[in-house]
Amino acid sequence: MSDMRGERLQVMLSPEELTAIDDFRFKHRMPTRAAAVRELLRMGLTVVAADGGGMKSSNYGVFSRGPDGHTHASDQDPAE
């Protein structure tokens, strides 16, 4: 079987994002972080995304930064 993965993609992650990937990986018994990232990417690409409307790339992170610079889960109110 030939490996069709000819491109390397380097991504910088926050500690919280890395923890979220590792949690997903272990919950689904995936062999590597790369496998977990590929599966999450596949899952995300199957969802129809709305137009970004000129949003910054930082708006698309797993976690958002609050006004004090601390990270908060995207689905959490930063005031909590």
N, CA, C and O atoms as a Maestro MAE file, in Angstrom:
{
 s_m_m2io_version
 :::
 2.0.0
}

f_m_ct {
 s_m_title
 :::
 protein
 m_atom[320] {
  # First column is atom index #
  i_m_mmod_type
  r_m_x_coord
  r_m_y_coord
  r_m_z_coord
  i_m_residue_number
  s_m_chain_name
  s_m_pdb_residue_name
  s_m_pdb_atom_name
  i_m_atomic_number
  :::
  1 25 0.848 -1.171 0.000 1 A "MET " " N  " 7
  2 3 0.000 0.000 0.000 1 A "MET " " CA " 6
  3 2 0.893 1.234 0.000 1 A "MET " " C  " 6
  4 15 1.806 1.325 0.821 1 A "MET " " O  " 8
  5 25 0.655 2.183 -0.899 2 A "SER " " N  " 7
  6 3 1.467 3.396 -0.942 2 A "SER " " CA " 6
  7 2 0.867 4.467 -0.037 2 A "SER " " C  " 6
  8 15 -0.350 4.556 0.126 2 A "SER " " O  " 8
  9 25 1.733 5.265 0.536 3 A "ASP " " N  " 7
  10 3 1.292 6.338 1.429 3 A "ASP " " CA " 6
  11 2 0.938 7.553 0.582 3 A "ASP " " C  " 6
  12 15 1.797 8.104 -0.107 3 A "ASP " " O  " 8
  13 25 -0.321 7.971 0.631 4 A "MET " " N  " 7
  14 3 -0.787 9.103 -0.172 4 A "MET " " CA " 6
  15 2 -0.594 10.432 0.560 4 A "MET " " C  " 6
  16 15 -1.032 11.470 0.065 4 A "MET " " O  " 8
  17 25 0.039 10.420 1.707 5 A "ARG " " N  " 7
  18 3 0.237 11.643 2.485 5 A "ARG " " CA " 6
  19 2 1.563 12.288 2.100 5 A "ARG " " C  " 6
  20 15 2.558 12.146 2.811 5 A "ARG " " O  " 8
  21 25 1.575 12.991 0.980 6 A "GLY " " N  " 7
  22 3 2.798 13.593 0.482 6 A "GLY " " CA " 6
  23 2 3.058 14.990 0.991 6 A "GLY " " C  " 6
  24 15 4.152 15.514 0.776 6 A "GLY " " O  " 8
  25 25 2.106 15.620 1.656 7 A "GLU " " N  " 7
  26 3 2.275 16.984 2.145 7 A "GLU " " CA " 6
  27 2 2.305 17.011 3.664 7 A "GLU " " C  " 6
  28 15 1.570 16.281 4.330 7 A "GLU " " O  " 8
  29 25 3.159 17.857 4.193 8 A "ARG " " N  " 7
  30 3 3.249 18.040 5.644 8 A "ARG " " CA " 6
  31 2 2.637 19.400 5.967 8 A "ARG " " C  " 6
  32 15 2.900 20.389 5.283 8 A "ARG " " O  " 8
  33 25 1.825 19.438 7.009 9 A "LEU " " N  " 7
  34 3 1.190 20.672 7.448 9 A "LEU " " CA " 6
  35 2 1.562 20.899 8.904 9 A "LEU " " C  " 6
  36 15 1.261 20.074 9.766 9 A "LEU " " O  " 8
  37 25 2.210 22.009 9.170 10 A "GLN " " N  " 7
  38 3 2.611 22.327 10.537 10 A "GLN " " CA " 6
  39 2 1.598 23.293 11.116 10 A "GLN " " C  " 6
  40 15 1.263 24.294 10.481 10 A "GLN " " O  " 8
  41 25 1.101 23.007 12.324 11 A "VAL " " N  " 7
  42 3 0.093 23.832 12.975 11 A "VAL " " CA " 6
  43 2 0.544 24.117 14.400 11 A "VAL " " C  " 6
  44 15 0.957 23.208 15.121 11 A "VAL " " O  " 8
  45 25 0.463 25.366 14.799 12 A "MET " " N  " 7
  46 3 0.782 25.749 16.170 12 A "MET " " CA " 6
  47 2 -0.512 25.708 16.975 12 A "MET " " C  " 6
  48 15 -1.529 26.258 16.554 12 A "MET " " O  " 8
  49 25 -0.471 25.052 18.137 13 A "LEU " " N  " 7
  50 3 -1.654 24.904 18.981 13 A "LEU " " CA " 6
  51 2 -1.384 25.437 20.378 13 A "LEU " " C  " 6
  52 15 -0.259 25.389 20.877 13 A "LEU " " O  " 8
  53 25 -2.441 25.947 20.996 14 A "SER " " N  " 7
  54 3 -2.334 26.350 22.398 14 A "SER " " CA " 6
  55 2 -2.355 25.080 23.248 14 A "SER " " C  " 6
  56 15 -2.759 24.026 22.757 14 A "SER " " O  " 8
  57 25 -1.936 25.155 24.492 15 A "PRO " " N  " 7
  58 3 -2.015 23.976 25.366 15 A "PRO " " CA " 6
  59 2 -3.446 23.445 25.486 15 A "PRO " " C  " 6
  60 15 -3.653 22.233 25.551 15 A "PRO " " O  " 8
  61 25 -4.425 24.339 25.515 16 A "GLU " " N  " 7
  62 3 -5.828 23.916 25.615 16 A "GLU " " CA " 6
  63 2 -6.279 23.166 24.362 16 A "GLU " " C  " 6
  64 15 -7.001 22.174 24.459 16 A "GLU " " O  " 8
  65 25 -5.857 23.637 23.186 17 A "GLU " " N  " 7
  66 3 -6.211 22.960 21.943 17 A "GLU " " CA " 6
  67 2 -5.567 21.580 21.877 17 A "GLU " " C  " 6
  68 15 -6.201 20.615 21.450 17 A "GLU " " O  " 8
  69 25 -4.320 21.488 22.296 18 A "LEU " " N  " 7
  70 3 -3.624 20.205 22.300 18 A "LEU " " CA " 6
  71 2 -4.300 19.226 23.261 18 A "LEU " " C  " 6
  72 15 -4.429 18.042 22.950 18 A "LEU " " O  " 8
  73 25 -4.728 19.711 24.419 19 A "THR " " N  " 7
  74 3 -5.451 18.869 25.375 19 A "THR " " CA " 6
  75 2 -6.753 18.377 24.775 19 A "THR " " C  " 6
  76 15 -7.118 17.216 24.962 19 A "THR " " O  " 8
  77 25 -7.465 19.243 24.052 20 A "ALA " " N  " 7
  78 3 -8.731 18.846 23.426 20 A "ALA " " CA " 6
  79 2 -8.492 17.750 22.387 20 A "ALA " " C  " 6
  80 15 -9.274 16.804 22.288 20 A "ALA " " O  " 8
  81 25 -7.411 17.877 21.612 21 A "ILE " " N  " 7
  82 3 -7.084 16.847 20.614 21 A "ILE " " CA " 6
  83 2 -6.709 15.543 21.299 21 A "ILE " " C  " 6
  84 15 -7.154 14.472 20.887 21 A "ILE " " O  " 8
  85 25 -5.894 15.627 22.340 22 A "ASP " " N  " 7
  86 3 -5.501 14.413 23.063 22 A "ASP " " CA " 6
  87 2 -6.708 13.738 23.716 22 A "ASP " " C  " 6
  88 15 -6.807 12.511 23.704 22 A "ASP " " O  " 8
  89 25 -7.620 14.521 24.282 23 A "ASP " " N  " 7
  90 3 -8.838 13.953 24.875 23 A "ASP " " CA " 6
  91 2 -9.655 13.210 23.819 23 A "ASP " " C  " 6
  92 15 -10.135 12.102 24.062 23 A "ASP " " O  " 8
  93 25 -9.811 13.830 22.639 24 A "PHE " " N  " 7
  94 3 -10.530 13.192 21.532 24 A "PHE " " CA " 6
  95 2 -9.821 11.909 21.121 24 A "PHE " " C  " 6
  96 15 -10.450 10.869 20.926 24 A "PHE " " O  " 8
  97 25 -8.506 11.999 20.995 25 A "ARG " " N  " 7
  98 3 -7.702 10.835 20.577 25 A "ARG " " CA " 6
  99 2 -7.890 9.654 21.526 25 A "ARG " " C  " 6
  100 15 -8.154 8.539 21.077 25 A "ARG " " O  " 8
  101 25 -7.760 9.886 22.819 26 A "PHE " " N  " 7
  102 3 -7.846 8.790 23.781 26 A "PHE " " CA " 6
  103 2 -9.280 8.267 23.906 26 A "PHE " " C  " 6
  104 15 -9.494 7.065 24.059 26 A "PHE " " O  " 8
  105 25 -10.253 9.171 23.839 27 A "LYS " " N  " 7
  106 3 -11.659 8.752 23.917 27 A "LYS " " CA " 6
  107 2 -12.010 7.814 22.761 27 A "LYS " " C  " 6
  108 15 -12.772 6.863 22.932 27 A "LYS " " O  " 8
  109 25 -11.445 8.092 21.583 28 A "HIS " " N  " 7
  110 3 -11.757 7.296 20.392 28 A "HIS " " CA " 6
  111 2 -10.669 6.269 20.067 28 A "HIS " " C  " 6
  112 15 -10.668 5.675 18.989 28 A "HIS " " O  " 8
  113 25 -9.745 6.067 21.011 29 A "ARG " " N  " 7
  114 3 -8.685 5.060 20.889 29 A "ARG " " CA " 6
  115 2 -7.920 5.165 19.564 29 A "ARG " " C  " 6
  116 15 -7.711 4.171 18.869 29 A "ARG " " O  " 8
  117 25 -7.516 6.374 19.241 30 A "MET " " N  " 7
  118 3 -6.780 6.596 18.002 30 A "MET " " CA " 6
  119 2 -5.282 6.428 18.286 30 A "MET " " C  " 6
  120 15 -4.822 6.776 19.374 30 A "MET " " O  " 8
  121 25 -4.522 5.903 17.329 31 A "PRO " " N  " 7
  122 3 -3.120 5.570 17.578 31 A "PRO " " CA " 6
  123 2 -2.183 6.766 17.726 31 A "PRO " " C  " 6
  124 15 -1.186 6.676 18.442 31 A "PRO " " O  " 8
  125 25 -2.485 7.891 17.061 32 A "THR " " N  " 7
  126 3 -1.577 9.037 17.083 32 A "THR " " CA " 6
  127 2 -2.358 10.344 17.100 32 A "THR " " C  " 6
  128 15 -3.549 10.384 16.793 32 A "THR " " O  " 8
  129 25 -1.655 11.411 17.468 33 A "ARG " " N  " 7
  130 3 -2.269 12.745 17.377 33 A "ARG " " CA " 6
  131 2 -2.602 13.077 15.929 33 A "ARG " " C  " 6
  132 15 -3.644 13.667 15.644 33 A "ARG " " O  " 8
  133 25 -1.722 12.698 15.024 34 A "ALA " " N  " 7
  134 3 -1.955 12.986 13.604 34 A "ALA " " CA " 6
  135 2 -3.248 12.327 13.125 34 A "ALA " " C  " 6
  136 15 -4.012 12.938 12.378 34 A "ALA " " O  " 8
  137 25 -3.497 11.096 13.544 35 A "ALA " " N  " 7
  138 3 -4.731 10.409 13.159 35 A "ALA " " CA " 6
  139 2 -5.941 11.147 13.719 35 A "ALA " " C  " 6
  140 15 -6.960 11.285 13.043 35 A "ALA " " O  " 8
  141 25 -5.822 11.622 14.958 36 A "ALA " " N  " 7
  142 3 -6.924 12.360 15.577 36 A "ALA " " CA " 6
  143 2 -7.178 13.665 14.832 36 A "ALA " " C  " 6
  144 15 -8.329 14.023 14.581 36 A "ALA " " O  " 8
  145 25 -6.116 14.375 14.479 37 A "VAL " " N  " 7
  146 3 -6.265 15.634 13.746 37 A "VAL " " CA " 6
  147 2 -6.896 15.375 12.375 37 A "VAL " " C  " 6
  148 15 -7.781 16.120 11.953 37 A "VAL " " O  " 8
  149 25 -6.449 14.328 11.680 38 A "ARG " " N  " 7
  150 3 -7.047 14.011 10.367 38 A "ARG " " CA " 6
  151 2 -8.531 13.704 10.505 38 A "ARG " " C  " 6
  152 15 -9.331 14.140 9.678 38 A "ARG " " O  " 8
  153 25 -8.914 12.949 11.552 39 A "GLU " " N  " 7
  154 3 -10.321 12.617 11.754 39 A "GLU " " CA " 6
  155 2 -11.136 13.864 12.087 39 A "GLU " " C  " 6
  156 15 -12.237 14.039 11.567 39 A "GLU " " O  " 8
  157 25 -10.610 14.725 12.942 40 A "LEU " " N  " 7
  158 3 -11.310 15.961 13.270 40 A "LEU " " CA " 6
  159 2 -11.445 16.860 12.040 40 A "LEU " " C  " 6
  160 15 -12.476 17.503 11.846 40 A "LEU " " O  " 8
  161 25 -10.415 16.901 11.222 41 A "LEU " " N  " 7
  162 3 -10.461 17.676 9.981 41 A "LEU " " CA " 6
  163 2 -11.511 17.107 9.040 41 A "LEU " " C  " 6
  164 15 -12.288 17.854 8.445 41 A "LEU " " O  " 8
  165 25 -11.535 15.785 8.905 42 A "ARG " " N  " 7
  166 3 -12.542 15.144 8.049 42 A "ARG " " CA " 6
  167 2 -13.944 15.468 8.545 42 A "ARG " " C  " 6
  168 15 -14.831 15.794 7.756 42 A "ARG " " O  " 8
  169 25 -14.140 15.376 9.866 43 A "MET " " N  " 7
  170 3 -15.444 15.666 10.443 43 A "MET " " CA " 6
  171 2 -15.837 17.129 10.210 43 A "MET " " C  " 6
  172 15 -16.983 17.425 9.874 43 A "MET " " O  " 8
  173 25 -14.886 18.027 10.390 44 A "GLY " " N  " 7
  174 3 -15.159 19.441 10.202 44 A "GLY " " CA " 6
  175 2 -15.475 19.794 8.764 44 A "GLY " " C  " 6
  176 15 -16.306 20.664 8.505 44 A "GLY " " O  " 8
  177 25 -14.815 19.124 7.823 45 A "LEU " " N  " 7
  178 3 -15.051 19.411 6.408 45 A "LEU " " CA " 6
  179 2 -16.403 18.912 5.928 45 A "LEU " " C  " 6
  180 15 -16.877 19.330 4.871 45 A "LEU " " O  " 8
  181 25 -17.031 18.025 6.691 46 A "THR " " N  " 7
  182 3 -18.347 17.541 6.294 46 A "THR " " CA " 6
  183 2 -19.460 18.500 6.727 46 A "THR " " C  " 6
  184 15 -20.607 18.355 6.306 46 A "THR " " O  " 8
  185 25 -19.120 19.466 7.559 47 A "VAL " " N  " 7
  186 3 -20.096 20.449 8.039 47 A "VAL " " CA " 6
  187 2 -20.073 21.649 7.100 47 A "VAL " " C  " 6
  188 15 -19.005 22.135 6.725 47 A "VAL " " O  " 8
  189 25 -21.233 22.113 6.731 48 A "VAL " " N  " 7
  190 3 -21.311 23.291 5.874 48 A "VAL " " CA " 6
  191 2 -21.047 24.514 6.742 48 A "VAL " " C  " 6
  192 15 -21.782 24.783 7.692 48 A "VAL " " O  " 8
  193 25 -19.993 25.250 6.407 49 A "ALA " " N  " 7
  194 3 -19.606 26.418 7.195 49 A "ALA " " CA " 6
  195 2 -20.174 27.685 6.566 49 A "ALA " " C  " 6
  196 15 -20.243 27.810 5.343 49 A "ALA " " O  " 8
  197 25 -20.574 28.607 7.409 50 A "ALA " " N  " 7
  198 3 -21.061 29.904 6.937 50 A "ALA " " CA " 6
  199 2 -19.871 30.740 6.472 50 A "ALA " " C  " 6
  200 15 -18.734 30.497 6.876 50 A "ALA " " O  " 8
  201 25 -20.141 31.715 5.627 51 A "ASP " " N  " 7
  202 3 -19.110 32.633 5.146 51 A "ASP " " CA " 6
  203 2 -18.488 33.343 6.336 51 A "ASP " " C  " 6
  204 15 -19.204 33.813 7.221 51 A "ASP " " O  " 8
  205 25 -17.171 33.425 6.368 52 A "GLY " " N  " 7
  206 3 -16.472 34.061 7.466 52 A "GLY " " CA " 6
  207 2 -16.692 35.549 7.560 52 A "GLY " " C  " 6
  208 15 -16.461 36.125 8.624 52 A "GLY " " O  " 8
  209 25 -17.128 36.203 6.498 53 A "GLY " " N  " 7
  210 3 -17.415 37.630 6.541 53 A "GLY " " CA " 6
  211 2 -16.228 38.483 6.946 53 A "GLY " " C  " 6
  212 15 -16.401 39.485 7.640 53 A "GLY " " O  " 8
  213 25 -15.021 38.105 6.526 54 A "GLY " " N  " 7
  214 3 -13.842 38.907 6.826 54 A "GLY " " CA " 6
  215 2 -13.319 38.748 8.233 54 A "GLY " " C  " 6
  216 15 -12.571 39.601 8.710 54 A "GLY " " O  " 8
  217 25 -13.689 37.683 8.907 55 A "MET " " N  " 7
  218 3 -13.225 37.469 10.275 55 A "MET " " CA " 6
  219 2 -11.737 37.129 10.274 55 A "MET " " C  " 6
  220 15 -11.210 36.600 9.296 55 A "MET " " O  " 8
  221 25 -11.066 37.442 11.387 56 A "LYS " " N  " 7
  222 3 -9.652 37.114 11.539 56 A "LYS " " CA " 6
  223 2 -9.489 35.609 11.730 56 A "LYS " " C  " 6
  224 15 -10.404 34.940 12.212 56 A "LYS " " O  " 8
  225 25 -8.344 35.082 11.359 57 A "SER " " N  " 7
  226 3 -8.105 33.648 11.530 57 A "SER " " CA " 6
  227 2 -8.148 33.249 12.998 57 A "SER " " C  " 6
  228 15 -8.493 32.111 13.315 57 A "SER " " O  " 8
  229 25 -7.805 34.158 13.894 58 A "SER " " N  " 7
  230 3 -7.847 33.843 15.325 58 A "SER " " CA " 6
  231 2 -9.267 33.581 15.819 58 A "SER " " C  " 6
  232 15 -9.451 32.983 16.879 58 A "SER " " O  " 8
  233 25 -10.269 34.021 15.065 59 A "ASN " " N  " 7
  234 3 -11.665 33.778 15.441 59 A "ASN " " CA " 6
  235 2 -12.060 32.323 15.210 59 A "ASN " " C  " 6
  236 15 -13.136 31.909 15.640 59 A "ASN " " O  " 8
  237 25 -11.231 31.552 14.553 60 A "TYR " " N  " 7
  238 3 -11.563 30.176 14.211 60 A "TYR " " CA " 6
  239 2 -10.873 29.156 15.106 60 A "TYR " " C  " 6
  240 15 -10.849 27.974 14.764 60 A "TYR " " O  " 8
  241 25 -10.319 29.562 16.223 61 A "GLY " " N  " 7
  242 3 -9.653 28.640 17.133 61 A "GLY " " CA " 6
  243 2 -10.655 27.815 17.921 61 A "GLY " " C  " 6
  244 15 -11.843 28.133 17.967 61 A "GLY " " O  " 8
  245 25 -10.165 26.765 18.533 62 A "VAL " " N  " 7
  246 3 -10.995 25.923 19.388 62 A "VAL " " CA " 6
  247 2 -11.380 26.696 20.644 62 A "VAL " " C  " 6
  248 15 -12.489 26.549 21.157 62 A "VAL " " O  " 8
  249 25 -10.460 27.518 21.132 63 A "PHE " " N  " 7
  250 3 -10.680 28.321 22.329 63 A "PHE " " CA " 6
  251 2 -10.521 29.783 21.953 63 A "PHE " " C  " 6
  252 15 -9.717 30.121 21.083 63 A "PHE " " O  " 8
  253 25 -11.278 30.648 22.601 64 A "SER " " N  " 7
  254 3 -11.180 32.074 22.320 64 A "SER " " CA " 6
  255 2 -10.451 32.770 23.463 64 A "SER " " C  " 6
  256 15 -10.404 32.260 24.582 64 A "SER " " O  " 8
  257 25 -9.894 33.914 23.178 65 A "ARG " " N  " 7
  258 3 -9.181 34.691 24.195 65 A "ARG " " CA " 6
  259 2 -10.138 35.742 24.741 65 A "ARG " " C  " 6
  260 15 -10.797 36.453 23.983 65 A "ARG " " O  " 8
  261 25 -10.203 35.828 26.041 66 A "GLY " " N  " 7
  262 3 -11.034 36.825 26.691 66 A "GLY " " CA " 6
  263 2 -10.320 38.163 26.718 66 A "GLY " " C  " 6
  264 15 -9.161 38.251 26.311 66 A "GLY " " O  " 8
  265 25 -10.987 39.205 27.190 67 A "PRO " " N  " 7
  266 3 -10.375 40.533 27.231 67 A "PRO " " CA " 6
  267 2 -9.145 40.587 28.126 67 A "PRO " " C  " 6
  268 15 -8.289 41.455 27.949 67 A "PRO " " O  " 8
  269 25 -9.045 39.662 29.093 68 A "ASP " " N  " 7
  270 3 -7.895 39.629 29.986 68 A "ASP " " CA " 6
  271 2 -6.755 38.784 29.422 68 A "ASP " " C  " 6
  272 15 -5.721 38.634 30.073 68 A "ASP " " O  " 8
  273 25 -6.929 38.229 28.215 69 A "GLY " " N  " 7
  274 3 -5.884 37.436 27.572 69 A "GLY " " CA " 6
  275 2 -5.933 35.963 27.899 69 A "GLY " " C  " 6
  276 15 -5.196 35.181 27.299 69 A "GLY " " O  " 8
  277 25 -6.788 35.551 28.841 70 A "HIS " " N  " 7
  278 3 -6.909 34.142 29.186 70 A "HIS " " CA " 6
  279 2 -7.804 33.433 28.185 70 A "HIS " " C  " 6
  280 15 -8.652 34.052 27.543 70 A "HIS " " O  " 8
  281 25 -7.608 32.144 28.061 71 A "THR " " N  " 7
  282 3 -8.410 31.373 27.123 71 A "THR " " CA " 6
  283 2 -9.672 30.858 27.793 71 A "THR " " C  " 6
  284 15 -9.705 30.585 28.993 71 A "THR " " O  " 8
  285 25 -10.700 30.737 26.980 72 A "HIS " " N  " 7
  286 3 -11.988 30.227 27.428 72 A "HIS " " CA " 6
  287 2 -12.500 29.276 26.348 72 A "HIS " " C  " 6
  288 15 -12.258 29.503 25.163 72 A "HIS " " O  " 8
  289 25 -13.194 28.229 26.738 73 A "ALA " " N  " 7
  290 3 -13.787 27.331 25.758 73 A "ALA " " CA " 6
  291 2 -14.724 28.133 24.872 73 A "ALA " " C  " 6
  292 15 -15.413 29.031 25.356 73 A "ALA " " O  " 8
  293 25 -14.761 27.821 23.577 74 A "SER " " N  " 7
  294 3 -15.570 28.579 22.609 74 A "SER " " CA " 6
  295 2 -17.035 28.614 22.993 74 A "SER " " C  " 6
  296 15 -17.715 29.612 22.753 74 A "SER " " O  " 8
  297 25 -17.528 27.546 23.584 75 A "ASP " " N  " 7
  298 3 -18.949 27.479 23.920 75 A "ASP " " CA " 6
  299 2 -19.227 28.029 25.312 75 A "ASP " " C  " 6
  300 15 -20.348 27.921 25.810 75 A "ASP " " O  " 8
  301 25 -18.218 28.616 25.940 76 A "GLN " " N  " 7
  302 3 -18.364 29.122 27.290 76 A "GLN " " CA " 6
  303 2 -18.407 30.635 27.261 76 A "GLN " " C  " 6
  304 15 -17.732 31.260 26.443 76 A "GLN " " O  " 8
  305 25 -19.187 31.228 28.140 77 A "ASP " " N  " 7
  306 3 -19.244 32.670 28.270 77 A "ASP " " CA " 6
  307 2 -17.965 33.123 28.959 77 A "ASP " " C  " 6
  308 15 -17.689 32.676 30.072 77 A "ASP " " O  " 8
  309 25 -17.153 34.018 28.319 78 A "PRO " " N  " 7
  310 3 -15.885 34.447 28.918 78 A "PRO " " CA " 6
  311 2 -16.069 35.097 30.291 78 A "PRO " " C  " 6
  312 15 -15.113 35.174 31.063 78 A "PRO " " O  " 8
  313 25 -17.279 35.567 30.610 79 A "ALA " " N  " 7
  314 3 -17.519 36.207 31.894 79 A "ALA " " CA " 6
  315 2 -17.610 35.206 33.028 79 A "ALA " " C  " 6
  316 15 -17.571 35.598 34.194 79 A "ALA " " O  " 8
  317 25 -17.731 33.908 32.714 80 A "GLU " " N  " 7
  318 3 -17.849 32.887 33.749 80 A "GLU " " CA " 6
  319 2 -16.549 32.667 34.476 80 A "GLU " " C  " 6
  320 15 -16.481 31.835 35.381 80 A "GLU " " O  " 8
  :::
 }
 m_bond[319] {
  # First column is bond index #
  i_m_from
  i_m_to
  i_m_order
  :::
  1 1 2 1
  2 2 3 1
  3 3 4 2
  4 3 5 1
  5 5 6 1
  6 6 7 1
  7 7 8 2
  8 7 9 1
  9 9 10 1
  10 10 11 1
  11 11 12 2
  12 11 13 1
  13 13 14 1
  14 14 15 1
  15 15 16 2
  16 15 17 1
  17 17 18 1
  18 18 19 1
  19 19 20 2
  20 19 21 1
  21 21 22 1
  22 22 23 1
  23 23 24 2
  24 23 25 1
  25 25 26 1
  26 26 27 1
  27 27 28 2
  28 27 29 1
  29 29 30 1
  30 30 31 1
  31 31 32 2
  32 31 33 1
  33 33 34 1
  34 34 35 1
  35 35 36 2
  36 35 37 1
  37 37 38 1
  38 38 39 1
  39 39 40 2
  40 39 41 1
  41 41 42 1
  42 42 43 1
  43 43 44 2
  44 43 45 1
  45 45 46 1
  46 46 47 1
  47 47 48 2
  48 47 49 1
  49 49 50 1
  50 50 51 1
  51 51 52 2
  52 51 53 1
  53 53 54 1
  54 54 55 1
  55 55 56 2
  56 55 57 1
  57 57 58 1
  58 58 59 1
  59 59 60 2
  60 59 61 1
  61 61 62 1
  62 62 63 1
  63 63 64 2
  64 63 65 1
  65 65 66 1
  66 66 67 1
  67 67 68 2
  68 67 69 1
  69 69 70 1
  70 70 71 1
  71 71 72 2
  72 71 73 1
  73 73 74 1
  74 74 75 1
  75 75 76 2
  76 75 77 1
  77 77 78 1
  78 78 79 1
  79 79 80 2
  80 79 81 1
  81 81 82 1
  82 82 83 1
  83 83 84 2
  84 83 85 1
  85 85 86 1
  86 86 87 1
  87 87 88 2
  88 87 89 1
  89 89 90 1
  90 90 91 1
  91 91 92 2
  92 91 93 1
  93 93 94 1
  94 94 95 1
  95 95 96 2
  96 95 97 1
  97 97 98 1
  98 98 99 1
  99 99 100 2
  100 99 101 1
  101 101 102 1
  102 102 103 1
  103 103 104 2
  104 103 105 1
  105 105 106 1
  106 106 107 1
  107 107 108 2
  108 107 109 1
  109 109 110 1
  110 110 111 1
  111 111 112 2
  112 111 113 1
  113 113 114 1
  114 114 115 1
  115 115 116 2
  116 115 117 1
  117 117 118 1
  118 118 119 1
  119 119 120 2
  120 119 121 1
  121 121 122 1
  122 122 123 1
  123 123 124 2
  124 123 125 1
  125 125 126 1
  126 126 127 1
  127 127 128 2
  128 127 129 1
  129 129 130 1
  130 130 131 1
  131 131 132 2
  132 131 133 1
  133 133 134 1
  134 134 135 1
  135 135 136 2
  136 135 137 1
  137 137 138 1
  138 138 139 1
  139 139 140 2
  140 139 141 1
  141 141 142 1
  142 142 143 1
  143 143 144 2
  144 143 145 1
  145 145 146 1
  146 146 147 1
  147 147 148 2
  148 147 149 1
  149 149 150 1
  150 150 151 1
  151 151 152 2
  152 151 153 1
  153 153 154 1
  154 154 155 1
  155 155 156 2
  156 155 157 1
  157 157 158 1
  158 158 159 1
  159 159 160 2
  160 159 161 1
  161 161 162 1
  162 162 163 1
  163 163 164 2
  164 163 165 1
  165 165 166 1
  166 166 167 1
  167 167 168 2
  168 167 169 1
  169 169 170 1
  170 170 171 1
  171 171 172 2
  172 171 173 1
  173 173 174 1
  174 174 175 1
  175 175 176 2
  176 175 177 1
  177 177 178 1
  178 178 179 1
  179 179 180 2
  180 179 181 1
  181 181 182 1
  182 182 183 1
  183 183 184 2
  184 183 185 1
  185 185 186 1
  186 186 187 1
  187 187 188 2
  188 187 189 1
  189 189 190 1
  190 190 191 1
  191 191 192 2
  192 191 193 1
  193 193 194 1
  194 194 195 1
  195 195 196 2
  196 195 197 1
  197 197 198 1
  198 198 199 1
  199 199 200 2
  200 199 201 1
  201 201 202 1
  202 202 203 1
  203 203 204 2
  204 203 205 1
  205 205 206 1
  206 206 207 1
  207 207 208 2
  208 207 209 1
  209 209 210 1
  210 210 211 1
  211 211 212 2
  212 211 213 1
  213 213 214 1
  214 214 215 1
  215 215 216 2
  216 215 217 1
  217 217 218 1
  218 218 219 1
  219 219 220 2
  220 219 221 1
  221 221 222 1
  222 222 223 1
  223 223 224 2
  224 223 225 1
  225 225 226 1
  226 226 227 1
  227 227 228 2
  228 227 229 1
  229 229 230 1
  230 230 231 1
  231 231 232 2
  232 231 233 1
  233 233 234 1
  234 234 235 1
  235 235 236 2
  236 235 237 1
  237 237 238 1
  238 238 239 1
  239 239 240 2
  240 239 241 1
  241 241 242 1
  242 242 243 1
  243 243 244 2
  244 243 245 1
  245 245 246 1
  246 246 247 1
  247 247 248 2
  248 247 249 1
  249 249 250 1
  250 250 251 1
  251 251 252 2
  252 251 253 1
  253 253 254 1
  254 254 255 1
  255 255 256 2
  256 255 257 1
  257 257 258 1
  258 258 259 1
  259 259 260 2
  260 259 261 1
  261 261 262 1
  262 262 263 1
  263 263 264 2
  264 263 265 1
  265 265 266 1
  266 266 267 1
  267 267 268 2
  268 267 269 1
  269 269 270 1
  270 270 271 1
  271 271 272 2
  272 271 273 1
  273 273 274 1
  274 274 275 1
  275 275 276 2
  276 275 277 1
  277 277 278 1
  278 278 279 1
  279 279 280 2
  280 279 281 1
  281 281 282 1
  282 282 283 1
  283 283 284 2
  284 283 285 1
  285 285 286 1
  286 286 287 1
  287 287 288 2
  288 287 289 1
  289 289 290 1
  290 290 291 1
  291 291 292 2
  292 291 293 1
  293 293 294 1
  294 294 295 1
  295 295 296 2
  296 295 297 1
  297 297 298 1
  298 298 299 1
  299 299 300 2
  300 299 301 1
  301 301 302 1
  302 302 303 1
  303 303 304 2
  304 303 305 1
  305 305 306 1
  306 306 307 1
  307 307 308 2
  308 307 309 1
  309 309 310 1
  310 310 311 1
  311 311 312 2
  312 311 313 1
  313 313 314 1
  314 314 315 1
  315 315 316 2
  316 315 317 1
  317 317 318 1
  318 318 319 1
  319 319 320 2
  :::
 }
}
